[in-house]
Structure formats: structure tokens, C-alpha cells
Amino acid sequence: MRIILLIAHQSLSVGEITNRLDISQSAVSHHLQTLRQLNLVTNVRVGREMHYQVTDQHVLQIFELTRKHVLEES
């Protein structure tokens, strides 16, 4: 969820995500692979790097509804 929220409005490379979330590069890569398989994120080449972004605004709407639901349960 942290990765989705981080790349919600801008595309970022694995290294940028790693630095901002303080998670290992292998963990970020693994999570991104899973998110790509679920069609929640997509990647685009920027120069020599792959940058990741949320597939579309529907993904963000689902995450926002989920977050609100979880907060209501607390």
C-alpha cells in the first residue's frame, strides 16, 4: 500500500522508491512485480531506468475506500 500511495501521482524508479520508503531494493522489486501481475501498476522506460506508476485512478479509488473502511473498523 505504501508503494501504491507513493507512486499515485508520479512515476518513480525502484531506487527512488527504495530511498523514500527505506525498504530493500529486492523487497521493492518483488512487490512491484506482484503489483504488475495484478495490473495495479505499470512501468515505463525513462532513459535507462524503468519507472513505475499506478495503472489508473480506479486503483487509487479502491485504496482510498479500503483505507476509509479500515479506519471505520478501528
Distance bins in CASP14 RR format, pairs under 12 A and 6 or more apart:
PFRMAT RR
TARGET T0000
AUTHOR 0000-0000-0000
RMODE 2
METHOD distances of the structure
MODEL  1
1 7 0 0 0 0 0 1 0 0 0 0 0
1 8 0 0 0 0 0 1 0 0 0 0 0
1 21 0 0 0 0 0 1 0 0 0 0 0
1 31 0 0 0 0 1 0 0 0 0 0 0
1 35 0 0 0 0 0 1 0 0 0 0 0
1 40 0 0 0 0 0 1 0 0 0 0 0
1 54 0 0 0 0 0 1 0 0 0 0 0
1 59 0 0 0 0 0 1 0 0 0 0 0
1 60 0 0 0 0 0 1 0 0 0 0 0
1 62 0 0 0 0 0 1 0 0 0 0 0
1 63 1 0 0 1 0 0 0 0 0 0 0
1 64 0 0 0 0 0 1 0 0 0 0 0
1 66 0 0 0 0 1 0 0 0 0 0 0
1 67 1 0 0 1 0 0 0 0 0 0 0
1 70 0 0 0 0 1 0 0 0 0 0 0
2 8 0 0 0 0 0 1 0 0 0 0 0
2 17 0 0 0 0 1 0 0 0 0 0 0
2 18 0 0 0 0 0 1 0 0 0 0 0
2 20 0 0 0 0 1 0 0 0 0 0 0
2 21 1 0 1 0 0 0 0 0 0 0 0
2 22 0 0 0 0 0 1 0 0 0 0 0
2 23 0 0 0 0 1 0 0 0 0 0 0
2 27 0 0 0 0 0 1 0 0 0 0 0
2 28 0 0 0 0 1 0 0 0 0 0 0
2 31 0 0 0 0 1 0 0 0 0 0 0
2 35 0 0 0 0 0 1 0 0 0 0 0
2 63 0 0 0 0 0 1 0 0 0 0 0
2 67 0 0 0 0 0 1 0 0 0 0 0
3 12 0 0 0 0 1 0 0 0 0 0 0
3 14 0 0 0 0 0 1 0 0 0 0 0
3 15 0 0 0 0 0 1 0 0 0 0 0
3 16 0 0 0 0 0 1 0 0 0 0 0
3 17 1 0 0 1 0 0 0 0 0 0 0
3 18 0 0 0 0 0 1 0 0 0 0 0
3 20 0 0 0 0 1 0 0 0 0 0 0
3 21 1 0 0 1 0 0 0 0 0 0 0
3 23 0 0 0 0 1 0 0 0 0 0 0
3 27 0 0 0 0 1 0 0 0 0 0 0
3 28 1 0 0 1 0 0 0 0 0 0 0
3 29 0 0 0 0 0 1 0 0 0 0 0
3 30 0 0 0 0 0 1 0 0 0 0 0
3 31 1 0 1 0 0 0 0 0 0 0 0
3 32 1 0 0 1 0 0 0 0 0 0 0
3 33 0 0 0 0 0 1 0 0 0 0 0
3 34 0 0 0 0 1 0 0 0 0 0 0
3 35 1 0 0 1 0 0 0 0 0 0 0
3 36 0 0 0 0 0 1 0 0 0 0 0
3 40 0 0 0 0 1 0 0 0 0 0 0
3 41 1 0 0 1 0 0 0 0 0 0 0
3 52 1 0 0 1 0 0 0 0 0 0 0
3 53 0 0 0 0 0 1 0 0 0 0 0
3 54 0 0 0 0 1 0 0 0 0 0 0
3 59 0 0 0 0 0 1 0 0 0 0 0
3 63 0 0 0 0 0 1 0 0 0 0 0
4 12 0 0 0 0 0 1 0 0 0 0 0
4 17 0 0 0 0 0 1 0 0 0 0 0
4 21 0 0 0 0 0 1 0 0 0 0 0
4 31 0 0 0 0 1 0 0 0 0 0 0
4 32 0 0 0 0 0 1 0 0 0 0 0
4 34 0 0 0 0 0 1 0 0 0 0 0
4 35 1 0 0 1 0 0 0 0 0 0 0
4 36 0 0 0 0 0 1 0 0 0 0 0
4 38 0 0 0 0 0 1 0 0 0 0 0
4 40 1 0 0 1 0 0 0 0 0 0 0
4 41 1 0 0 1 0 0 0 0 0 0 0
4 52 0 0 0 0 1 0 0 0 0 0 0
4 53 0 0 0 0 0 1 0 0 0 0 0
4 54 1 0 0 1 0 0 0 0 0 0 0
4 55 0 0 0 0 0 1 0 0 0 0 0
4 59 1 0 0 1 0 0 0 0 0 0 0
4 60 1 0 0 1 0 0 0 0 0 0 0
4 61 0 0 0 0 0 1 0 0 0 0 0
4 62 0 0 0 0 1 0 0 0 0 0 0
4 63 1 0 1 0 0 0 0 0 0 0 0
4 64 0 0 0 0 0 1 0 0 0 0 0
4 66 0 0 0 0 0 1 0 0 0 0 0
4 67 0 0 0 0 0 1 0 0 0 0 0
5 12 0 0 0 0 0 1 0 0 0 0 0
5 17 0 0 0 0 0 1 0 0 0 0 0
5 20 0 0 0 0 0 1 0 0 0 0 0
5 21 0 0 0 0 1 0 0 0 0 0 0
5 40 0 0 0 0 0 1 0 0 0 0 0
5 41 0 0 0 0 0 1 0 0 0 0 0
5 54 0 0 0 0 1 0 0 0 0 0 0
5 59 0 0 0 0 0 1 0 0 0 0 0
5 60 0 0 0 0 1 0 0 0 0 0 0
5 63 1 0 0 1 0 0 0 0 0 0 0
5 64 0 0 0 0 1 0 0 0 0 0 0
5 66 0 0 0 0 0 1 0 0 0 0 0
5 67 0 0 0 0 1 0 0 0 0 0 0
6 12 1 0 0 1 0 0 0 0 0 0 0
6 13 0 0 0 0 0 1 0 0 0 0 0
6 14 0 0 0 0 0 1 0 0 0 0 0
6 15 0 0 0 0 0 1 0 0 0 0 0
6 16 0 0 0 0 1 0 0 0 0 0 0
6 17 1 0 0 1 0 0 0 0 0 0 0
6 18 0 0 0 0 0 1 0 0 0 0 0
6 19 0 0 0 0 0 1 0 0 0 0 0
6 20 1 0 0 1 0 0 0 0 0 0 0
6 21 1 0 0 1 0 0 0 0 0 0 0
6 22 0 0 0 0 0 1 0 0 0 0 0
6 23 0 0 0 0 0 1 0 0 0 0 0
6 28 0 0 0 0 0 1 0 0 0 0 0
6 31 0 0 0 0 0 1 0 0 0 0 0
6 32 0 0 0 0 0 1 0 0 0 0 0
6 35 0 0 0 0 0 1 0 0 0 0 0
6 41 0 0 0 0 0 1 0 0 0 0 0
6 52 0 0 0 0 1 0 0 0 0 0 0
6 53 0 0 0 0 0 1 0 0 0 0 0
6 54 0 0 0 0 1 0 0 0 0 0 0
6 60 0 0 0 0 0 1 0 0 0 0 0
6 63 0 0 0 0 0 1 0 0 0 0 0
7 13 0 0 0 0 0 1 0 0 0 0 0
7 14 0 0 0 0 0 1 0 0 0 0 0
7 16 0 0 0 0 1 0 0 0 0 0 0
7 17 1 0 0 1 0 0 0 0 0 0 0
7 20 0 0 0 0 1 0 0 0 0 0 0
7 21 0 0 0 0 0 1 0 0 0 0 0
7 28 0 0 0 0 0 1 0 0 0 0 0
7 31 0 0 0 0 0 1 0 0 0 0 0
7 32 0 0 0 0 1 0 0 0 0 0 0
7 35 0 0 0 0 1 0 0 0 0 0 0
7 36 0 0 0 0 0 1 0 0 0 0 0
7 40 0 0 0 0 0 1 0 0 0 0 0
7 41 1 0 0 1 0 0 0 0 0 0 0
7 42 0 0 0 0 1 0 0 0 0 0 0
7 43 0 0 0 0 0 1 0 0 0 0 0
7 44 0 0 0 0 0 1 0 0 0 0 0
7 51 0 0 0 0 1 0 0 0 0 0 0
7 52 1 0 1 0 0 0 0 0 0 0 0
7 53 1 0 1 0 0 0 0 0 0 0 0
7 54 1 0 1 0 0 0 0 0 0 0 0
7 55 0 0 0 0 0 1 0 0 0 0 0
7 59 0 0 0 0 0 1 0 0 0 0 0
7 60 0 0 0 0 0 1 0 0 0 0 0
7 63 0 0 0 0 0 1 0 0 0 0 0
8 40 0 0 0 0 0 1 0 0 0 0 0
8 41 0 0 0 0 0 1 0 0 0 0 0
8 52 0 0 0 0 0 1 0 0 0 0 0
8 53 0 0 0 0 1 0 0 0 0 0 0
8 54 1 0 1 0 0 0 0 0 0 0 0
8 55 0 0 0 0 0 1 0 0 0 0 0
8 56 0 0 0 0 0 1 0 0 0 0 0
8 57 0 0 0 0 1 0 0 0 0 0 0
8 59 0 0 0 0 1 0 0 0 0 0 0
8 60 1 0 1 0 0 0 0 0 0 0 0
8 61 0 0 0 0 0 1 0 0 0 0 0
8 62 0 0 0 0 0 1 0 0 0 0 0
8 63 0 0 0 0 1 0 0 0 0 0 0
8 64 0 0 0 0 1 0 0 0 0 0 0
9 53 0 0 0 0 1 0 0 0 0 0 0
9 54 0 0 0 0 1 0 0 0 0 0 0
9 57 0 0 0 0 0 1 0 0 0 0 0
9 60 0 0 0 0 1 0 0 0 0 0 0
10 16 0 0 0 0 1 0 0 0 0 0 0
10 17 0 0 0 0 0 1 0 0 0 0 0
10 20 0 0 0 0 0 1 0 0 0 0 0
10 44 0 0 0 0 0 1 0 0 0 0 0
10 46 0 0 0 0 0 1 0 0 0 0 0
10 51 0 0 0 0 1 0 0 0 0 0 0
10 52 0 0 0 0 0 1 0 0 0 0 0
10 53 1 0 0 1 0 0 0 0 0 0 0
10 54 0 0 0 0 1 0 0 0 0 0 0
11 17 0 0 0 0 0 1 0 0 0 0 0
11 32 0 0 0 0 0 1 0 0 0 0 0
11 41 0 0 0 0 1 0 0 0 0 0 0
11 42 0 0 0 0 1 0 0 0 0 0 0
11 43 0 0 0 0 1 0 0 0 0 0 0
11 44 1 0 0 1 0 0 0 0 0 0 0
11 45 0 0 0 0 0 1 0 0 0 0 0
11 46 1 0 0 1 0 0 0 0 0 0 0
11 49 0 0 0 0 1 0 0 0 0 0 0
11 50 0 0 0 0 1 0 0 0 0 0 0
11 51 1 1 0 0 0 0 0 0 0 0 0
11 52 1 0 0 1 0 0 0 0 0 0 0
11 53 1 1 0 0 0 0 0 0 0 0 0
11 54 0 0 0 0 1 0 0 0 0 0 0
11 55 0 0 0 0 0 1 0 0 0 0 0
12 18 0 0 0 0 1 0 0 0 0 0 0
12 19 0 0 0 0 1 0 0 0 0 0 0
12 20 1 0 0 1 0 0 0 0 0 0 0
12 21 0 0 0 0 1 0 0 0 0 0 0
12 28 0 0 0 0 1 0 0 0 0 0 0
12 32 0 0 0 0 0 1 0 0 0 0 0
12 41 0 0 0 0 0 1 0 0 0 0 0
12 43 0 0 0 0 0 1 0 0 0 0 0
12 44 0 0 0 0 0 1 0 0 0 0 0
12 46 0 0 0 0 1 0 0 0 0 0 0
12 49 0 0 0 0 1 0 0 0 0 0 0
12 50 0 0 0 0 0 1 0 0 0 0 0
12 51 1 0 1 0 0 0 0 0 0 0 0
12 52 1 0 0 1 0 0 0 0 0 0 0
12 53 1 0 0 1 0 0 0 0 0 0 0
12 54 0 0 0 0 0 1 0 0 0 0 0
13 19 0 0 0 0 1 0 0 0 0 0 0
13 20 0 0 0 0 0 1 0 0 0 0 0
13 25 0 0 0 0 0 1 0 0 0 0 0
13 28 0 0 0 0 1 0 0 0 0 0 0
13 29 0 0 0 0 0 1 0 0 0 0 0
13 32 0 0 0 0 0 1 0 0 0 0 0
13 43 0 0 0 0 1 0 0 0 0 0 0
13 44 0 0 0 0 0 1 0 0 0 0 0
13 45 0 0 0 0 0 1 0 0 0 0 0
13 46 1 0 0 1 0 0 0 0 0 0 0
13 47 0 0 0 0 0 1 0 0 0 0 0
13 48 0 0 0 0 1 0 0 0 0 0 0
13 49 1 0 1 0 0 0 0 0 0 0 0
13 50 1 0 0 1 0 0 0 0 0 0 0
13 51 1 0 1 0 0 0 0 0 0 0 0
13 52 1 0 0 1 0 0 0 0 0 0 0
13 53 0 0 0 0 0 1 0 0 0 0 0
14 20 0 0 0 0 0 1 0 0 0 0 0
14 21 0 0 0 0 0 1 0 0 0 0 0
14 23 0 0 0 0 0 1 0 0 0 0 0
14 24 0 0 0 0 0 1 0 0 0 0 0
14 25 1 0 0 1 0 0 0 0 0 0 0
14 26 0 0 0 0 1 0 0 0 0 0 0
14 27 0 0 0 0 0 1 0 0 0 0 0
14 28 1 0 1 0 0 0 0 0 0 0 0
14 29 1 0 1 0 0 0 0 0 0 0 0
14 30 0 0 0 0 0 1 0 0 0 0 0
14 31 0 0 0 0 1 0 0 0 0 0 0
14 32 1 0 0 1 0 0 0 0 0 0 0
14 33 0 0 0 0 0 1 0 0 0 0 0
14 41 0 0 0 0 0 1 0 0 0 0 0
14 43 0 0 0 0 1 0 0 0 0 0 0
14 46 0 0 0 0 0 1 0 0 0 0 0
14 49 0 0 0 0 1 0 0 0 0 0 0
14 50 1 0 0 1 0 0 0 0 0 0 0
14 51 0 0 0 0 1 0 0 0 0 0 0
14 52 1 0 0 1 0 0 0 0 0 0 0
15 21 0 0 0 0 1 0 0 0 0 0 0
15 22 0 0 0 0 0 1 0 0 0 0 0
15 23 0 0 0 0 0 1 0 0 0 0 0
15 24 0 0 0 0 0 1 0 0 0 0 0
15 25 1 0 0 1 0 0 0 0 0 0 0
15 26 0 0 0 0 0 1 0 0 0 0 0
15 27 0 0 0 0 0 1 0 0 0 0 0
15 28 1 0 0 1 0 0 0 0 0 0 0
15 29 0 0 0 0 1 0 0 0 0 0 0
15 32 0 0 0 0 0 1 0 0 0 0 0
15 49 0 0 0 0 1 0 0 0 0 0 0
15 50 0 0 0 0 0 1 0 0 0 0 0
15 51 0 0 0 0 0 1 0 0 0 0 0
15 52 0 0 0 0 0 1 0 0 0 0 0
16 23 0 0 0 0 0 1 0 0 0 0 0
16 25 0 0 0 0 0 1 0 0 0 0 0
16 28 0 0 0 0 1 0 0 0 0 0 0
16 32 0 0 0 0 0 1 0 0 0 0 0
16 46 0 0 0 0 0 1 0 0 0 0 0
16 49 0 0 0 0 1 0 0 0 0 0 0
16 50 0 0 0 0 0 1 0 0 0 0 0
16 51 0 0 0 0 1 0 0 0 0 0 0
16 52 0 0 0 0 1 0 0 0 0 0 0
16 53 0 0 0 0 0 1 0 0 0 0 0
17 23 1 0 0 1 0 0 0 0 0 0 0
17 24 0 0 0 0 0 1 0 0 0 0 0
17 25 0 0 0 0 1 0 0 0 0 0 0
17 27 0 0 0 0 1 0 0 0 0 0 0
17 28 1 0 1 0 0 0 0 0 0 0 0
17 29 0 0 0 0 1 0 0 0 0 0 0
17 30 0 0 0 0 0 1 0 0 0 0 0
17 31 0 0 0 0 1 0 0 0 0 0 0
17 32 1 0 0 1 0 0 0 0 0 0 0
17 35 0 0 0 0 0 1 0 0 0 0 0
17 41 0 0 0 0 0 1 0 0 0 0 0
17 43 0 0 0 0 0 1 0 0 0 0 0
17 49 0 0 0 0 0 1 0 0 0 0 0
17 50 0 0 0 0 0 1 0 0 0 0 0
17 51 0 0 0 0 1 0 0 0 0 0 0
17 52 1 0 0 1 0 0 0 0 0 0 0
17 53 0 0 0 0 0 1 0 0 0 0 0
18 24 1 0 0 1 0 0 0 0 0 0 0
18 25 1 0 1 0 0 0 0 0 0 0 0
18 26 0 0 0 0 1 0 0 0 0 0 0
18 27 0 0 0 0 1 0 0 0 0 0 0
18 28 1 0 1 0 0 0 0 0 0 0 0
18 29 0 0 0 0 1 0 0 0 0 0 0
18 30 0 0 0 0 0 1 0 0 0 0 0
18 31 0 0 0 0 0 1 0 0 0 0 0
18 32 0 0 0 0 0 1 0 0 0 0 0
18 52 0 0 0 0 0 1 0 0 0 0 0
19 25 0 0 0 0 1 0 0 0 0 0 0
19 28 0 0 0 0 1 0 0 0 0 0 0
20 28 0 0 0 0 1 0 0 0 0 0 0
21 27 0 0 0 0 1 0 0 0 0 0 0
21 28 1 0 0 1 0 0 0 0 0 0 0
21 31 0 0 0 0 1 0 0 0 0 0 0
21 32 0 0 0 0 0 1 0 0 0 0 0
22 28 0 0 0 0 0 1 0 0 0 0 0
23 29 0 0 0 0 0 1 0 0 0 0 0
23 30 0 0 0 0 1 0 0 0 0 0 0
23 31 0 0 0 0 1 0 0 0 0 0 0
23 32 0 0 0 0 0 1 0 0 0 0 0
24 30 0 0 0 0 1 0 0 0 0 0 0
24 31 0 0 0 0 0 1 0 0 0 0 0
25 31 0 0 0 0 0 1 0 0 0 0 0
25 32 0 0 0 0 0 1 0 0 0 0 0
26 32 0 0 0 0 0 1 0 0 0 0 0
26 33 0 0 0 0 0 1 0 0 0 0 0
27 33 0 0 0 0 0 1 0 0 0 0 0
27 34 0 0 0 0 0 1 0 0 0 0 0
28 34 0 0 0 0 0 1 0 0 0 0 0
28 35 0 0 0 0 0 1 0 0 0 0 0
28 41 0 0 0 0 0 1 0 0 0 0 0
28 50 0 0 0 0 0 1 0 0 0 0 0
28 52 0 0 0 0 1 0 0 0 0 0 0
29 35 0 0 0 0 0 1 0 0 0 0 0
29 36 0 0 0 0 0 1 0 0 0 0 0
29 43 0 0 0 0 0 1 0 0 0 0 0
29 50 0 0 0 0 0 1 0 0 0 0 0
29 52 0 0 0 0 0 1 0 0 0 0 0
30 36 0 0 0 0 0 1 0 0 0 0 0
30 37 0 0 0 0 0 1 0 0 0 0 0
31 37 0 0 0 0 0 1 0 0 0 0 0
31 38 0 0 0 0 0 1 0 0 0 0 0
31 40 0 0 0 0 0 1 0 0 0 0 0
31 41 0 0 0 0 1 0 0 0 0 0 0
31 52 0 0 0 0 0 1 0 0 0 0 0
32 38 0 0 0 0 0 1 0 0 0 0 0
32 40 0 0 0 0 1 0 0 0 0 0 0
32 41 1 0 0 1 0 0 0 0 0 0 0
32 42 0 0 0 0 0 1 0 0 0 0 0
32 43 1 0 0 1 0 0 0 0 0 0 0
32 50 0 0 0 0 1 0 0 0 0 0 0
32 51 0 0 0 0 0 1 0 0 0 0 0
32 52 1 0 1 0 0 0 0 0 0 0 0
32 53 0 0 0 0 0 1 0 0 0 0 0
32 54 0 0 0 0 0 1 0 0 0 0 0
33 40 0 0 0 0 0 1 0 0 0 0 0
33 41 0 0 0 0 1 0 0 0 0 0 0
33 43 0 0 0 0 0 1 0 0 0 0 0
33 50 0 0 0 0 0 1 0 0 0 0 0
33 52 0 0 0 0 0 1 0 0 0 0 0
34 40 0 0 0 0 1 0 0 0 0 0 0
34 41 0 0 0 0 1 0 0 0 0 0 0
35 41 1 0 1 0 0 0 0 0 0 0 0
35 42 0 0 0 0 1 0 0 0 0 0 0
35 43 0 0 0 0 0 1 0 0 0 0 0
35 52 1 0 0 1 0 0 0 0 0 0 0
35 53 0 0 0 0 0 1 0 0 0 0 0
35 54 0 0 0 0 1 0 0 0 0 0 0
35 55 0 0 0 0 1 0 0 0 0 0 0
35 59 0 0 0 0 1 0 0 0 0 0 0
35 63 0 0 0 0 0 1 0 0 0 0 0
36 42 1 0 0 1 0 0 0 0 0 0 0
36 43 1 0 0 1 0 0 0 0 0 0 0
36 44 0 0 0 0 0 1 0 0 0 0 0
36 50 0 0 0 0 0 1 0 0 0 0 0
36 52 0 0 0 0 1 0 0 0 0 0 0
36 53 0 0 0 0 0 1 0 0 0 0 0
36 54 0 0 0 0 0 1 0 0 0 0 0
36 55 0 0 0 0 1 0 0 0 0 0 0
37 55 0 0 0 0 0 1 0 0 0 0 0
38 54 0 0 0 0 0 1 0 0 0 0 0
38 55 0 0 0 0 1 0 0 0 0 0 0
38 59 0 0 0 0 1 0 0 0 0 0 0
38 62 0 0 0 0 0 1 0 0 0 0 0
39 54 0 0 0 0 0 1 0 0 0 0 0
39 55 1 0 1 0 0 0 0 0 0 0 0
39 56 0 0 0 0 1 0 0 0 0 0 0
39 58 0 0 0 0 0 1 0 0 0 0 0
39 59 0 0 0 0 1 0 0 0 0 0 0
39 62 0 0 0 0 0 1 0 0 0 0 0
40 52 0 0 0 0 0 1 0 0 0 0 0
40 53 0 0 0 0 0 1 0 0 0 0 0
40 54 1 0 0 1 0 0 0 0 0 0 0
40 55 1 0 1 0 0 0 0 0 0 0 0
40 56 0 0 0 0 1 0 0 0 0 0 0
40 58 0 0 0 0 1 0 0 0 0 0 0
40 59 1 0 1 0 0 0 0 0 0 0 0
40 60 0 0 0 0 1 0 0 0 0 0 0
40 62 0 0 0 0 1 0 0 0 0 0 0
40 63 0 0 0 0 1 0 0 0 0 0 0
41 50 0 0 0 0 0 1 0 0 0 0 0
41 51 0 0 0 0 0 1 0 0 0 0 0
41 52 1 0 1 0 0 0 0 0 0 0 0
41 53 1 0 0 1 0 0 0 0 0 0 0
41 54 1 0 1 0 0 0 0 0 0 0 0
41 55 1 0 0 1 0 0 0 0 0 0 0
41 56 0 0 0 0 0 1 0 0 0 0 0
41 59 1 0 0 1 0 0 0 0 0 0 0
41 60 0 0 0 0 0 1 0 0 0 0 0
41 63 0 0 0 0 0 1 0 0 0 0 0
42 50 0 0 0 0 0 1 0 0 0 0 0
42 51 0 0 0 0 1 0 0 0 0 0 0
42 52 1 0 0 1 0 0 0 0 0 0 0
42 53 1 0 0 1 0 0 0 0 0 0 0
42 54 1 0 0 1 0 0 0 0 0 0 0
42 55 1 0 1 0 0 0 0 0 0 0 0
42 56 0 0 0 0 1 0 0 0 0 0 0
42 59 0 0 0 0 0 1 0 0 0 0 0
43 49 0 0 0 0 1 0 0 0 0 0 0
43 50 1 0 1 0 0 0 0 0 0 0 0
43 51 1 0 0 1 0 0 0 0 0 0 0
43 52 1 0 1 0 0 0 0 0 0 0 0
43 53 1 0 0 1 0 0 0 0 0 0 0
43 54 0 0 0 0 0 1 0 0 0 0 0
43 55 0 0 0 0 0 1 0 0 0 0 0
44 50 1 0 0 1 0 0 0 0 0 0 0
44 51 1 0 1 0 0 0 0 0 0 0 0
44 52 0 0 0 0 1 0 0 0 0 0 0
44 53 1 0 0 1 0 0 0 0 0 0 0
44 54 0 0 0 0 0 1 0 0 0 0 0
44 55 0 0 0 0 0 1 0 0 0 0 0
45 51 1 0 0 1 0 0 0 0 0 0 0
45 52 0 0 0 0 0 1 0 0 0 0 0
46 52 0 0 0 0 0 1 0 0 0 0 0
46 53 0 0 0 0 0 1 0 0 0 0 0
53 59 0 0 0 0 0 1 0 0 0 0 0
53 60 0 0 0 0 0 1 0 0 0 0 0
54 60 1 0 0 1 0 0 0 0 0 0 0
54 61 0 0 0 0 0 1 0 0 0 0 0
54 62 0 0 0 0 0 1 0 0 0 0 0
54 63 0 0 0 0 1 0 0 0 0 0 0
54 64 0 0 0 0 0 1 0 0 0 0 0
55 61 0 0 0 0 0 1 0 0 0 0 0
55 62 0 0 0 0 0 1 0 0 0 0 0
55 63 0 0 0 0 0 1 0 0 0 0 0
56 62 0 0 0 0 0 1 0 0 0 0 0
57 63 0 0 0 0 0 1 0 0 0 0 0
57 64 0 0 0 0 0 1 0 0 0 0 0
58 64 0 0 0 0 0 1 0 0 0 0 0
58 65 0 0 0 0 0 1 0 0 0 0 0
59 65 0 0 0 0 0 1 0 0 0 0 0
59 66 0 0 0 0 0 1 0 0 0 0 0
60 66 0 0 0 0 0 1 0 0 0 0 0
60 67 0 0 0 0 0 1 0 0 0 0 0
61 67 0 0 0 0 0 1 0 0 0 0 0
61 68 0 0 0 0 0 1 0 0 0 0 0
62 68 0 0 0 0 0 1 0 0 0 0 0
62 69 0 0 0 0 0 1 0 0 0 0 0
63 69 0 0 0 0 0 1 0 0 0 0 0
63 70 0 0 0 0 0 1 0 0 0 0 0
64 70 0 0 0 0 0 1 0 0 0 0 0
64 71 0 0 0 0 0 1 0 0 0 0 0
65 71 0 0 0 0 0 1 0 0 0 0 0
65 72 0 0 0 0 0 1 0 0 0 0 0
66 72 0 0 0 0 0 1 0 0 0 0 0
66 73 0 0 0 0 0 1 0 0 0 0 0
67 73 0 0 0 0 0 1 0 0 0 0 0
67 74 0 0 0 0 0 1 0 0 0 0 0
68 74 0 0 0 0 0 1 0 0 0 0 0
END
